[in-house]
Amino acid sequence: MLSWIRSPETPHRNFAFLDRDGVINVDRPDYIKGWGEYHFYPDALEALRWLREQSINAILISNQSALNRGIVRREDFWDIHDRMIHGIREAGGDLLAAFYCPHRPDEKCACRKPEPGMLLAACAVYRISMENVCMIGDRETDLSAAARAGCRGILLERLSGEAGAGESSPPAVPSPGAAAGRSVYRDLLQAVLSVYRFAVMP
């Protein structure tokens, strides 16, 4: 597991777990190999700004098997990360931390979603109460990891953007009726406003 962690700037204890590709930025079928292939969703930047304004700490939870597949170099991966953080901050948002799993599916690690390892690591670092946090992602693996970690899973079902890179499951697109009991949103801003608007501490 790879991690980038900071100390909270606020005593507030509200948190949001977010996937990266397909949630914050447009995913692509051949993986994001350099900054020139990374494109923010405008609604994601708005959502991250809103979360920061409300003192809600956003934590990235992301499978990045392109690293151990030999598709993305470590230095390019961290360059993407650094530029992503800079872009988010320029737009008024921020991330408290990022947890990345570099493993391939055949490596059978404990951190690769749908395993809950990255979520549990974040919980241990920041003493997060799982019943009060959500994991927002665009794949079944995100929802499964959330369920195994004991937090609520929120599904993004975007109407546009490139297909996912096949990290371990196809984008989660429930059929009519399959979404019963699920919270499904079209973009990240809609999701965070709906889920966290009434959870903001005064």
TAKAFEN-V139210 format. One record per run of one state. SS is the DSSP state (H for helix, E for strand, L for the rest). FROM is the first residue (numbers start at 0). TO is the last residue. If there is no record, write none. Layout:
ss:SS from:FROM to:TO
ss:SS from:FROM to:TO
//
This chain:
ss:L from:0 to:0
ss:E from:1 to:4
ss:L from:5 to:12
ss:E from:13 to:17
ss:L from:18 to:19
ss:E from:20 to:20
ss:L from:21 to:23
ss:E from:24 to:24
ss:L from:25 to:33
ss:H from:34 to:36
ss:L from:37 to:38
ss:E from:39 to:39
ss:L from:40 to:40
ss:H from:41 to:52
ss:L from:53 to:54
ss:E from:55 to:62
ss:L from:63 to:72
ss:H from:73 to:89
ss:L from:90 to:95
ss:E from:96 to:100
ss:L from:101 to:103
ss:H from:104 to:106
ss:L from:107 to:115
ss:H from:116 to:125
ss:L from:126 to:128
ss:H from:129 to:131
ss:L from:132 to:132
ss:E from:133 to:136
ss:L from:137 to:137
ss:E from:138 to:138
ss:H from:139 to:148
ss:L from:149 to:150
ss:E from:151 to:155
ss:L from:156 to:169
ss:E from:170 to:170
ss:L from:171 to:181
ss:E from:182 to:184
ss:L from:185 to:186
ss:H from:187 to:195
ss:L from:196 to:201
//
